[in-house]
Amino acid sequence: MASVCRKDSPVFRFLSSAKTPLLNTKIEEILKVFTILLLLEGVARGAPTYSDNSTNSTLAGTPVEHRLNWQDAVGLSGYIFSFYNGSNTTIGCIGTLDCSIYETAGTCSNCSQCEWAVGESTPTVILYEDFDQAGNGADEWGMTDWTEVTSTTTCVNDANDDCIRSNTNDNPVYYSSDINVSACDAGTLWVSGWTYDYACDSGEDLSLGVSANSGSNWNWQVVDLGSGATGSGTFNVTLGDTNISSTFRIGFDTISVDSGEYFDADNVRIGCVAEGESICLEIGGGVCSACDIGECNTNCSDAGCSLDTIELVNDTWVAFTSGMCETPYADCWSNVTKLVNSTIGATIKWCVYANDTSNNWNSVSCNTPFEYITTSAKRLLVDWHTASVVNSTVCTSEIPCQYNHYQNFTANATVQCSTIPASLSCGSVSGGIRYNNSGTTPDTLISTTPGATPFFTDTNPRSCGSLSDTDSCTLNWVVNASGTGPDTRTIDINFTSDQPDTSQNDTADAYITIPEQIVGFTITLPGQNPVYAEEGGNATVDIEFNLTDGNTASNVIPCLAGTATCQDPSPIFRFDNTGTATLSWYIYLDSNLPASMTLKGNTTNNPVGAATITSSGWLVASSIAPSGSQNAWLWTDFSGASVSDATNKNLVSNTTSS
């Protein structure tokens, strides 16, 4: 019998065993989908994620921006930047400054090599506490390649530390005579003494003599657990009443011992340190727990101890702001600028912790911090010169500097070479003034071809020559705004070097606008209002040149027709450029005068050298800038004129723009 079910009711069917895997497969598929959904939801609700870690530079001693992009579905809250600057992080030592025991304020981990070192000018004796006191004649220092020093030893250098000791513990040899030891090279030699706790006669002395080779310049220093001295000549080390064997080590003032093989890191003793000097322990990997300064009889009141932990230092938590985010607050950048170590080759490490508004944290980047090696810093520091008319402060995107067509402007910039270390050179440095040929930032050198658009100049680039650290140079340009408006461009001055490891640099962008060209001018006659030019022409009042006596005269001046208002001393025409284009002004007759008359013009009130004006025209002046003006004086020469020669002509003022 058939069953009738509602559409949304579950239907159960019995499957044979052969078909059971189909059921299992469907269940597995459902579980997979369910698991995937759970995983996707976990990502959406999980901690922030990051990508695109980068820096804008690796130059030593310079500000470096450390960039990291963060994403979060819930909403980013803030971050903590963690930084290691490749230099010693000092952990202060506790205790009184009396050359007794000093301990670090904390412990260090992952230390494979501990090296005690001192300043270049400080001789220091370094003594490692013995950890093999079996007295079996083995090398108490953990070294197997030392040789015994005898009275015939003449040379010790920093590559070969030597050991003075008795032959056997059972049959000690006491050196009753001096042992002469000399340094191969100039420097500081040290001798450190060590004694074993075995019964022997009291009062036995071990005498060592120290002498210098001819031409060498060095001092010596000796330290025992109970005594110390510096100077030259011989010295005595008194062995304790119960000591039957002794070991003395001779070498120079820096020792490195591998903690995994030779060195008990929990027990490090240091001999007397020069007053005012400090000692630094450099940590690599393994375990180191404490350092101390052994007692000595000299004044070491200013001795200090510092421990380089190679630990990242956390900044304070910083909240993300909308300005840090491409999509607030789902996609943001934790960009932090730090002044990095000035040492070339230093390892810089950094990482970032970030949390979201649900207080989910991501600290993965700090498990294996990002790192880079500092490189040689050879930089060009540039800026607009204070005398520069065009600069990024005055000529902004909001208020560009405006220069009309064919108008000149000046641009000046200064460059300074800065290197780390200071002994370097930036090489031969040049500067070029650029404009944005494509895009919004300057990318093309301004042309040196006259008339090129949108700008041209005379020389580009210009050279500063070779610059060393702190050297500076100022370069200058005169630029013509030859483009047609309206047009707004960005310009900068870019400095480069012929040395590829010197970073180039450019000034901030300045904005230049060339406005749309408007051609306009006025002509003003003496005592009259300006008359504006029009395309079809616009008439001024008439002027007359009258010959009042005879038929020949020179340099007759014009007057307003029917009046006594004449040219002298005022010009008959004043030209004013009322537009935005640079203009050239021409005056010409609509037709030539009779042969008995010659019309002349000049831009000064002097007929000598005046130009003859005909229907071909006279170029009064070229390159009259917007708002510029120009005067013109006219004269007429009459030669054998008669009444019948009287004539009326149109005198036309015209302009061309450039």
C-alpha positions in Angstrom: 0.0 0.0 0.0 1.3 3.4 -0.9 2.0 5.9 1.9 0.9 9.4 1.6 3.3 11.9 3.3 3.5 15.6 3.8 6.0 17.3 1.6 8.1 18.4 4.5 7.9 15.1 6.4 11.0 12.9 6.7 11.0 9.7 4.7 12.8 6.7 6.0 13.7 3.8 3.8 15.3 0.5 4.7 18.5 -0.1 2.6 20.1 -3.4 2.0 23.6 -4.0 3.4 25.0 -3.6 -0.1 23.7 -0.1 -0.2 24.8 0.9 3.3 28.0 2.6 2.1 25.9 5.1 0.2 24.3 6.1 3.4 27.7 6.4 5.1 29.0 8.5 2.2 26.1 10.9 2.5 26.6 11.2 6.2 30.3 11.9 5.7 29.5 14.5 3.1 27.1 16.2 5.5 29.7 16.1 8.3 32.4 17.5 5.9 30.1 20.4 5.0 29.2 20.9 8.7 32.9 20.9 9.6 33.8 23.4 6.8 31.0 25.7 7.9 32.4 25.5 11.4 35.9 26.3 10.2 34.7 29.2 8.1 32.8 30.6 11.0 35.9 30.2 13.3 37.9 32.3 10.9 35.3 35.0 10.9 35.2 35.0 14.6 38.9 34.4 15.3 41.8 36.6 16.0 43.1 39.2 13.5 45.2 38.1 10.6 48.2 39.9 9.0 50.0 40.1 5.7 52.3 42.3 3.6 55.1 42.9 6.1 57.7 45.3 4.7 60.1 48.2 5.5 60.7 51.3 3.5 64.5 51.1 4.0 67.3 49.1 5.7 69.7 52.0 6.0 71.7 52.1 9.3 71.1 55.1 11.5 68.0 56.3 9.7 64.3 56.3 10.5 62.7 53.1 9.1 59.0 52.5 8.7 57.9 49.0 9.6 54.6 48.1 7.9 52.1 45.3 8.6 48.6 45.0 7.2 45.9 43.6 9.5 42.4 42.2 8.7 39.6 41.2 11.1 35.9 40.4 10.5 34.8 41.6 14.0 36.7 44.9 14.0 40.3 45.7 14.8 41.0 47.4 18.1 44.7 48.1 18.5 48.3 46.8 18.4 51.6 46.6 20.3 54.8 47.1 18.3 57.8 45.1 19.5 61.3 46.0 18.5 64.9 44.9 18.8 67.4 47.5 17.6 70.4 45.3 17.2 72.3 46.9 20.1 72.9 45.9 23.7 69.8 46.0 25.9 71.4 46.8 29.3 70.1 44.9 32.3 71.4 46.6 35.4 73.4 44.6 37.9 72.3 44.7 41.5 74.7 45.0 44.5 77.2 47.6 45.8 79.9 49.0 43.6 82.8 47.5 45.6 84.1 44.9 43.1 82.4 42.2 45.0 79.7 39.9 43.6 77.3 41.4 41.0 74.4 39.5 39.6 72.1 40.3 36.6 68.6 41.5 37.4 67.3 38.5 35.5 68.2 35.4 33.6 68.8 34.9 29.9 68.0 31.9 27.7 69.1 30.4 24.4 72.8 31.3 25.1 75.4 29.2 23.2 78.3 31.5 23.6 79.0 34.0 26.4 81.8 36.4 25.7 83.1 38.9 28.2 84.6 41.9 26.4 85.8 45.4 27.2 86.4 48.7 25.6 89.2 48.9 23.1 91.4 51.0 25.5 90.8 48.9 28.6 93.2 46.0 29.5 91.3 43.4 31.4 92.2 40.0 32.9 89.5 37.4 32.5 89.3 34.4 34.7 86.9 31.4 34.3 86.2 29.5 37.5 87.5 25.9 37.3 84.8 23.3 37.2 87.1 20.2 36.8 88.9 19.8 40.1 89.8 16.2 39.8 93.5 17.0 39.9 94.3 14.4 37.3 96.6 16.6 35.3 94.0 17.3 32.6 93.7 20.8 31.3 91.8 22.6 34.0 90.6 25.2 31.5 88.9 22.8 29.3 91.4 23.5 26.5 93.6 20.7 25.1 96.0 22.6 22.9 97.9 24.7 25.3 101.6 24.4 25.8 103.6 24.8 29.0 105.4 28.0 29.3 109.0 27.8 30.5 111.9 30.2 31.0 112.7 29.8 27.3 109.3 31.0 26.2 109.7 34.3 24.3 106.5 35.0 22.5 102.8 35.0 23.3 100.1 36.3 21.0 96.3 36.7 20.9 95.9 33.5 18.9 97.7 31.2 21.3 97.0 31.3 25.0 99.7 29.5 27.0 99.6 27.7 30.3 102.2 27.7 33.1 101.7 24.8 35.5 103.4 22.1 37.5 104.3 18.9 35.8 102.2 16.6 38.0 100.1 17.1 41.1 102.1 14.5 43.0 105.5 16.0 42.2 105.0 19.7 41.8 107.6 21.8 40.3 108.2 25.2 41.9 109.8 27.8 39.6 112.4 29.4 41.7 113.6 31.5 38.8 111.8 34.1 36.7 110.0 33.0 33.6 110.4 35.6 30.8 107.3 36.2 28.7 107.0 38.7 25.9 104.2 39.8 23.5 104.6 39.3 19.8 102.9 42.6 19.0 102.1 45.8 20.7 99.2 45.6 23.1 98.3 44.5 26.6 99.4 41.1 27.9 97.7 39.5 30.9 98.7 36.7 33.2 96.0 35.0 35.4 96.8 32.7 38.2 94.8 29.8 39.6 95.5 27.4 42.5 94.2 24.0 43.5 93.3 23.0 47.0 95.8 20.3 47.8 98.1 20.0 50.8 101.6 21.4 50.5 104.2 23.3 52.3 103.4 26.9 53.1 105.2 29.9 52.0 106.1 28.7 48.5 106.2 31.5 46.0 106.0 31.3 42.2 107.8 34.2 40.5 107.1 35.2 37.0 109.0 37.8 35.0 107.5 39.8 32.2 109.6 41.6 29.6 109.0 43.3 26.2 110.5 42.5 22.9 112.4 45.3 21.2 110.1 47.7 19.5 107.0 46.4 21.3 104.7 48.7 23.3 102.6 46.8 25.8 101.7 46.5 29.5 101.0 43.5 31.6 98.4 42.7 34.2 98.2 39.7 36.6 95.3 38.6 38.6 95.0 35.7 41.1 91.9 35.0 43.1 93.5 36.7 46.1 95.8 39.3 44.6 96.4 41.5 41.5 99.0 43.9 40.2 99.8 45.8 37.1 103.0 47.2 35.8 106.2 45.7 34.3 109.1 43.6 35.5 108.6 40.7 37.9 105.9 39.9 40.3 105.2 37.2 42.9 102.1 35.1 43.3 101.9 33.6 46.8 100.4 30.1 46.8 98.2 29.2 49.7 99.4 26.9 52.4 97.4 24.0 51.1 98.2 24.4 47.4 100.6 22.0 45.8 99.9 22.7 42.1 99.2 25.9 40.2 98.1 26.9 36.7 98.7 30.3 35.2 97.3 31.4 31.8 98.9 34.0 29.6 97.1 35.8 26.8 95.5 39.0 25.7 92.5 40.8 27.0 89.5 39.1 25.3 88.4 35.5 25.7 85.5 33.6 24.1 84.4 30.3 25.5 81.7 28.0 24.1 79.3 27.3 27.0 78.3 23.9 25.6 81.9 22.5 25.9 84.2 24.4 28.1 82.2 26.8 30.3 80.1 26.5 33.4 77.7 29.4 32.8 76.6 29.5 36.4 80.0 30.4 37.7 81.8 33.2 35.8 84.5 35.2 37.6 86.1 38.3 36.3 89.4 39.8 37.5 89.9 43.4 38.5 88.4 45.8 35.9 89.8 49.3 35.3 88.0 52.0 37.1 85.0 53.5 35.3 84.9 50.6 32.7 82.0 48.2 32.3 81.9 44.6 30.9 79.3 43.3 28.5 78.2 39.7 28.1 77.0 38.9 24.6 74.4 36.2 24.4 73.8 33.8 21.5 72.0 30.6 22.4 72.1 28.0 25.4 71.5 28.9 29.0 73.2 31.6 31.1 72.0 32.5 34.5 74.3 35.0 36.3 77.5 36.9 36.1 79.7 38.1 39.0 82.9 40.1 39.5 85.5 38.4 41.6 87.1 40.1 44.5 90.5 41.9 44.1 92.7 44.1 46.0 92.7 47.1 43.7 90.1 49.8 43.6 87.3 48.7 41.2 84.5 50.8 42.8 83.1 51.8 39.4 83.0 48.4 37.8 79.8 47.5 36.2 78.1 44.6 34.5 75.6 44.5 31.6 73.9 41.7 29.8 72.8 41.8 26.2 69.6 39.7 26.1 68.6 40.2 22.4 65.1 40.7 23.6 62.4 42.7 21.8 61.0 45.7 23.6 57.3 46.3 23.5 55.8 49.8 22.9 52.6 50.7 24.6 49.3 49.6 23.0 48.1 51.8 20.2 44.4 52.0 19.1 43.7 51.8 15.4 42.2 55.0 14.0 40.3 55.4 10.8 43.3 57.1 9.2 45.2 53.9 9.6 42.6 51.9 7.8 41.7 51.3 4.2 38.4 49.9 5.4 37.7 50.9 9.0 38.1 48.7 11.0 38.4 45.5 9.0 41.6 46.4 7.0 44.2 48.5 8.8 47.9 49.1 8.9 50.2 49.1 12.0 53.0 51.2 10.5 55.7 52.2 13.0 58.8 54.3 12.3 61.9 53.6 14.4 65.4 55.2 14.3 67.5 52.0 13.7 70.9 51.1 14.9 73.7 53.1 13.2 75.9 50.0 13.0 76.2 48.6 9.5 75.4 44.9 9.5 73.3 45.0 12.7 70.3 42.5 12.8 67.0 44.4 13.4 64.0 42.4 14.6 60.4 43.4 14.9 56.9 42.0 15.3 53.4 43.2 16.2 50.7 41.9 18.5 47.1 42.9 17.5 43.7 42.5 19.0 40.1 43.0 17.9 37.1 44.5 19.7 36.3 41.0 21.1 39.8 41.0 22.6 41.1 38.2 20.4 44.8 38.5 20.1 47.3 37.5 17.3 50.9 37.2 18.4 52.1 34.8 15.7 54.6 37.3 14.2 56.4 37.5 17.5 57.1 33.7 17.5 59.5 34.3 14.6 60.0 38.0 14.4 60.6 39.7 11.1 64.2 40.8 10.6 66.6 42.6 8.3 70.3 43.6 8.2 71.2 47.3 8.3 73.1 48.5 5.3 75.5 51.4 4.6 73.7 54.7 5.1 74.6 57.1 2.4 71.7 59.6 2.1 70.9 62.8 0.2 69.0 65.2 2.5 67.1 67.7 0.3 64.7 70.6 0.6 63.5 73.6 -1.3 65.9 76.5 -0.7 64.5 79.4 1.4 65.1 81.8 -1.5 63.1 79.6 -3.9 60.0 81.4 -5.2 58.4 78.1 -6.1 58.3 75.6 -3.2 56.0 73.0 -1.7 54.9 75.3 1.2 53.8 78.2 -1.0 52.6 76.3 -4.1 50.2 73.8 -2.7 47.5 71.7 -4.2 44.9 73.9 -2.6 46.5 77.1 -3.8 48.8 76.5 -6.7 51.3 79.2 -7.8 50.0 80.7 -11.0 52.3 81.6 -13.9 50.9 82.9 -17.2 51.8 81.6 -20.6 55.5 82.2 -21.3 56.1 83.7 -17.8 59.3 82.7 -16.0 59.7 81.5 -12.4 62.7 80.5 -10.3 63.2 77.2 -8.4 66.1 76.5 -6.0 66.9 73.5 -3.8 69.6 72.4 -1.4 71.1 68.9 -1.0 73.4 67.7 1.9 75.3 64.4 2.0 74.9 62.3 5.1 76.7 59.1 5.6 77.2 56.5 8.3 80.0 56.1 9.1 81.0 59.8 8.5 84.1 58.9 6.5 82.0 57.9 3.4 81.3 59.9 0.3 77.9 60.3 -1.5 79.7 60.4 -4.8 79.1 62.9 -7.6 75.6 64.4 -7.0 73.3 65.9 -9.6 69.9 67.6 -9.3 67.2 67.7 -12.0 63.9 69.7 -12.0 61.0 67.5 -13.0 57.3 67.7 -13.8 54.5 65.2 -14.0 54.3 64.2 -17.7 52.0 61.3 -16.7 50.2 60.6 -13.5 50.2 63.0 -10.6 53.8 63.0 -9.4 56.8 64.4 -11.1 58.4 61.8 -13.4 60.1 63.7 -16.3 63.0 66.2 -16.5 61.9 69.6 -17.8 63.2 70.1 -21.3 66.1 72.4 -22.3 64.6 73.0 -25.8 63.3 76.6 -26.0 59.5 76.6 -26.6 59.0 73.0 -25.4 55.8 72.6 -23.4 54.6 72.7 -20.7 58.0 74.1 -19.4 61.5 74.6 -20.5 64.7 75.8 -18.9 68.4 76.3 -20.0 70.3 73.5 -18.2 68.8 70.4 -16.7 70.1 68.4 -14.7 72.7 70.5 -12.9 75.8 69.1 -11.1 77.0 69.6 -7.5 80.2 67.6 -8.1 81.5 65.2 -5.4 79.9 65.5 -1.9 81.3 64.0 1.3 79.5 63.7 4.6 78.0 67.1 5.7 78.9 68.7 2.4 76.0 70.7 0.9 75.1 72.3 -2.5 72.4 74.6 -3.8 71.2 74.4 -7.4 69.1 77.1 -9.2 66.8 77.0 -12.3 64.8 79.6 -14.2 61.8 77.9 -15.8 59.5 79.2 -18.5 55.8 78.3 -18.2 55.4 77.7 -21.9 52.3 75.5 -21.8 48.8 76.6 -22.7 46.1 76.8 -20.0 44.2 75.9 -18.2 46.9 73.4 -16.9 48.1 72.4 -13.4 51.3 70.5 -13.0 53.4 69.2 -10.1 57.1 69.8 -10.0 60.0 68.7 -7.8 63.8 68.7 -7.8 65.3 65.2 -7.7 68.9 64.5 -6.5 70.8 61.4 -7.6 74.4 60.1 -7.3 76.7 58.2 -9.5 77.1 55.7 -6.6 74.3 53.1 -6.6 74.4 52.7 -2.8 73.6 56.4 -2.3 69.9 56.7 -2.0 68.3 59.4 -4.3 65.9 61.9 -2.8 63.6 64.6 -4.0 61.8 67.7 -2.6 58.2 67.7 -1.8 55.9 68.5 -4.7 55.1 72.1 -5.7 52.0 72.9 -7.7 52.0 75.2 -10.7 49.0 76.4 -12.7 49.1 77.9 -16.1 45.7 79.7 -16.5 43.6 79.8 -19.7 44.9 82.4 -22.2 42.7 85.5 -22.4 43.9 88.1 -25.0 42.9 91.7 -24.1 44.4 95.2 -24.1 43.5 98.9 -23.9 44.9 101.9 -25.7 44.8 105.2 -23.7 45.5 108.6 -25.2 46.4 111.7 -23.2 43.5 112.9 -21.1 41.3 110.1 -22.4 39.7 107.0 -20.9 41.2 103.6 -21.9 39.7 102.2 -25.1 39.3 98.4 -25.0 40.3 96.3 -28.0 37.6 94.4 -29.8 37.7 91.8 -32.5 36.1 94.1 -35.0 38.0 97.1 -33.9 37.2 100.0 -31.5 38.0 103.6 -32.4 39.9 106.1 -30.2 39.6 109.8 -30.7 41.3 111.2 -33.8 44.9 112.5 -33.7 46.4 115.1 -36.0 49.9 115.9 -37.3 49.7 119.6 -38.5 52.3 121.4 -40.6 51.6 125.0 -39.7 54.5 126.8 -41.4 56.1 126.1 -44.8 56.1 122.8 -46.5 59.0 121.0 -44.7 59.4 120.1 -41.0 60.8 117.3 -38.9 59.5 115.5 -35.8 56.0 117.0 -35.8 54.1 115.7 -32.7 50.5 114.5 -32.7 47.7 116.2 -30.9 44.1 115.2 -30.2 42.1 116.5 -33.2 40.8 120.0 -32.6 42.5 120.4 -29.2 45.7 121.6 -27.7 46.3 118.2 -25.9 49.4 116.9 -27.5 51.9 114.1 -27.0 54.8 115.9 -25.4 55.8 114.8 -22.8 53.1 112.2 -22.4 53.1 109.4 -24.9 50.4 109.5 -27.5 49.5 105.8 -26.8 49.7 103.8 -23.6 49.2 100.1 -24.1 47.9 97.9 -21.1 47.7 94.1 -21.2 44.4 93.3 -19.6 44.4 89.5 -20.4 46.3 86.4 -19.3 48.4 85.9 -22.4 51.8 87.4 -23.1 51.4 89.8 -26.0 53.3 91.5 -28.8 52.0 94.9 -29.8 52.1 96.1 -33.4 51.1 99.5 -35.0 50.5 99.8 -38.7 48.8 102.1 -41.3 45.8 100.8 -43.2 47.6 102.2 -46.3 50.8 104.1 -46.9 51.2 107.9 -46.6 52.0 110.2 -49.5 55.7 110.4 -50.3 56.0 113.8 -48.7 55.2 112.4 -45.2 57.0 109.8 -43.0 55.4 108.5 -39.8 57.8 107.4 -37.1 57.5 105.7 -33.7 59.7 105.0 -30.6 59.2 103.5 -27.1 61.0 106.5 -25.6 60.3 110.2 -26.0 63.1 110.6 -28.5 62.7 110.6 -32.3 66.4 109.7 -32.8 66.4 106.1 -34.0 62.7 106.0 -34.3 61.2 103.3 -36.5 59.3 104.1 -39.7 55.6 103.1 -39.6 54.0 101.8 -42.8 51.3 99.5 -43.8 53.8 96.7 -43.1 53.6 97.6 -39.4 55.9 98.4 -36.5 56.6 95.9 -33.6 56.4 98.3 -30.7 57.2 95.7 -28.1 57.2 91.9 -27.6 56.5 89.8 -24.5 54.3 92.2 -22.7 53.2 90.2 -19.7 49.7 90.2 -18.3 49.1 93.4 -16.4 52.1 94.8 -18.2 52.1 98.2 -20.1 54.0 99.9 -22.8 54.3 103.5 -24.1 54.6 104.7 -27.7 55.6 108.1 -29.0 54.9 109.2 -32.7 56.3 111.9 -35.0 55.9 112.8 -38.6 58.5 114.3 -41.0 57.2 116.6 -43.8 59.3 117.1 -46.9 57.9 119.5 -49.6 54.3 118.8 -48.6 51.5 120.8 -50.1 47.9 121.3 -49.1 46.8 118.7 -51.6 48.9 116.1 -49.7 46.6 116.3 -46.7 45.3 112.8 -45.9 43.3 110.7 -43.4 44.6 107.3 -42.5 43.6 104.6 -40.0 46.4 103.8 -37.5 45.7 100.3 -36.2 47.0 98.6 -32.9 47.1 94.9 -33.1 48.5 92.1 -30.9 49.7 88.5 -31.1 49.9 86.2 -28.2 52.8 83.8 -27.4 
